[in-house]
């Protein structure tokens, strides 16, 4: 009986020990997945690259299982093994188009990402909220109850890397919704990718662009042909490429000595294995016109002018040479003079014949250029204008003209020989200007009031006349006194 009781105790103890061991083994080998609480966000990591080769680019996508009107998140700390990979770039979500992203990769092995939907936040704040009693009937921020891409991060596998690369999220940061509540976020786990040791056969590009030029369609490594357009002034372009595998070689041809019309730029990519190759082509059109399509100017008064092709042999003021400027986002041909802020453009206003205009980028004013009527001052342009009927011509001015530079300017001459003309500046202000022969510059003309001078002249004449008269009277008086004295001191002798 004792043996049986002892056997039972042994069996029970053995069973308990087995159960404990099995539970420990289960927990060790099959970790319990994280459980998302209600009203929270679960983050996961995904990649389309299973076994990259050294030199390949690996892109890891961060996905949220839902996004309940989140208007900002971060800083989210994304970690990677800096000994095996190096950070390349962070791509915003194609779904969260209103979000503005901020990336900080200054710390090795960590990329910190933040994003904010400032547009929705501003709309909600300005409207005093949303719902009944507000200007917004519903929440304008992004909402999804299905998985959403938050962002993607690309890394380059180092040339000597081998083993397993780990990616993870060490800190989720703060997820804030449109009513300023913080929503909890969880991470389902890390991502591990094993590096292959094979020689890469990848001959694709991970990036292709031309500096300052848009490609059509938008670049994708699977698309091998693109189109682009540049204006006539462009004779060469900078082509930027990023091979999907750093061991691949890239050869670019046709990016310089561009001809008017169609040019073909080829980008030949040869994989590390030396066998697989891919050719990308860009059909680049160098326009016959020097002007980009749609280029124009809207002046300070709302009037629209269109750029048109420059005429041959233009008659322009001395000192103006052809160059280019960026106006309203377009690179356009202009005539510029060093030291003068205004430039000369060839424009069409839709009504009058095309012509040259002075354009001041500071005041955004447009003023017609008329040969022989333009006066160029340092940082300023003046144009001869007729005197309006309601403006009085200062006294003492007589009609005349003066040759200034290569132009004969109509105006007036005052009594002192100073040349005066009526001019208009770029802002539309008009007035009389005096020409300084010594400096060759124009200054505001202020008519001299000669009234005090005339009064002083009359007073001087009166004073001089009075003085002369008084002197004559004194002379006469002195003569008479002298005569009287002589008579008294020397009486006439009496006749006997």
Secondary structure, 3 states (H helix, E strand, C coil): CHHHHHHHHHHHHHHHHHHHHHHHHHHHHCCCCCCCCCCCEEEEEEECCCCCECCEEEEEEEEECCEECEEEEEEEEEEECCCCEEEEEEEECCCCCCCEEEEECCCCCEEEEEEECHHHHHHHHHHCCECCCCCECCCCCCEECCCEEEEEEEEEECCCCCEEEEEEEEECCEEEECCCCEECEEECCCEEEEEECCCCCCCCEEEEEECCECCECCCCCCCCEEEEEECCCCCCCCEEEEECECCCEEEEECCCCCCCEEEEEEEEEECCCCCCEEEEEEEEEECCCCCCCCCEEECCCCCEEEECCCCCCCCCCCCCEEEEEEECCEEEEEEECCCCCCEEEEEECCCCCCEEEEEECCCCEEEECCCCCEEEECCEEEEECCCCCCCCCCCCCEEEEEEECCEEEEEEECCCCCEEEEEECCCCCEEEEEECCCCCCEEECCCCCCHHHHHHHHHHHHHHHHHHHHHHHHHHHHHHHHHHHHHHHCCCCCCC
